[in-house]
Amino acid sequence: MKKLGSMSFGKKIEYIFDYYKFHIIGVVVALVLIFSVVGTLLNNKPLGFYAMLLNAQGSGFSTEEKVLEARFADMAGIDGSEKVVIDTTATYNPNVNSQFNMAENAKITALFASHDLDALVIDPGVFTYYALNGAFTDLREVLSEDEFGKYESENRIYYIDGAIREKMKSLDAADIDATSLSAEESGIQEKTVSGQADNASKEAEVNQDSDNISGGNSVNENTESKNSKNSDDESTTDVESLNQNAAETLDEMEQFAADLMGTPDVVAREDFMLPDPEKMEKPIPVGIIVTDVKLLSENGYFERTVPVFGVPVVSDRKELAVKFLQFLEEC
């Protein structure tokens, strides 16, 4: 101690490190391991809520995701034992064929499949793309009568036509049936050809000395072959006609849906028109327009398009999705 007392500060540090460097290194390594384990445990918390703002790009974002997540967790009463995720960077356009776009679609599909996605805010074109595939809940099932009436009076409810969705499902089923029928017809044709070959082989073994009988058999074989060919041609024509009609009808339905509710692309704000439920056979309210809500407008989200809020039908936390809607409007 006397020796340390007579040393300068720099010499003291050097002396201590020389004699205790292994102890110091051990303490540092232990602290790193502790922080690493704690960080891993925190990041592996069970998911308490997942929201996605899809295609939300703007000129600049002022609030970080972590801040939004903490604020919503506090507002919704989600304690620290569960993880809250608000993804504001995801993008997807069904019309773009790229590796990045396919990866984003795979990510969204996985979230739907695992029932982890609780709330979606999307531009109207891509929203309709998902809605026509049955992705969103009827809002009358998750909102109270007063809440639904409020949004309806403000003309903010986004409808899709359930009749279109049902017809598109039936057309998909028709495509599958047509494919199965085509395969079945191919099998029948193969059996017919095989049967004809067997018959020809057997007839070759029959008495070949009688020219009249052989000639008669030849005529009969030609007649049967023509009849079989005509039958096969008619079956093939029927299958092709069914496939063509199904494809044409599907194209017409997709075009009708596009004309009514927008193409599956990012719709510019100035080009947006709210779908009119009066023109629909079975109007279903699946979305809420959230263009002017405070959180989105103040942070520059969806500057170039119209954001639509929806609750995924697979969500197991729909009550939290409704709270997230309130969070968007109030915070």
Disulfide bonds with the S-S distance in Angstrom:
none
